Amino acid sequence: MGHDITAYRSDVDRDALRIEYGLIDEDGDDSGEEVDEWLARYEEYDKHASVAHLRRSAGDPMNQVIYLALGVLDEAYAGPSGKGVELPISLDQLRTAETVLLNKTYQGVKLDPKASRIMNILQRMLGGSEVVVGVGEQNPEQELEFVRACIAHLEEVEGGALFILFS
């Protein structure tokens, strides 16, 4: 469980690109071939389709920070993961997020109680003991790197928006 947040270029038709790289056929099915060959093609696809990726574990209290900085907590945050939504994010939103990330302190950030409860229920269902949740690094460097990569891309293409998938 965790938060995978990927920024995609808005000027790329990802479905057409998936077909071009043989990741899916025109019916949307995967090609069914060897995993290593598929992964190599996926890496090429990803170079053309995405701008940045951010991952925070479900047990990391910092997993909510990017949602808060971008102003999409209600729309995209679901506790132990994102809601699986893809939202357009503007250059202004990204610049605001950078300012928020630089000016807030994250000492004492705690894990969302809903995420903690779900993780512990799942762990018990799997026959283990309760999950011990770390405090996290409490530093937004990963989020800043993500936001700055998105800003750089939008400045390079002179504006517009990115589509960010919160899963």
Secondary structure, 3 states (H helix, E strand, C coil): CEEEEEEECCCCCHHHHHHHCCCECCCCCECCCCHHHHHHHHHHHHHHHEEEEEEEECCCHHHHHHHHHHCCHHHHECCCCECCEEEEEEHHHHHHHHHHHHHCCCCCCCCCHHHHHHHHHHHHHCCCCCCCCCCCCCCCHHHHHHHHHHHHHHHHCCCCEEEEEEC
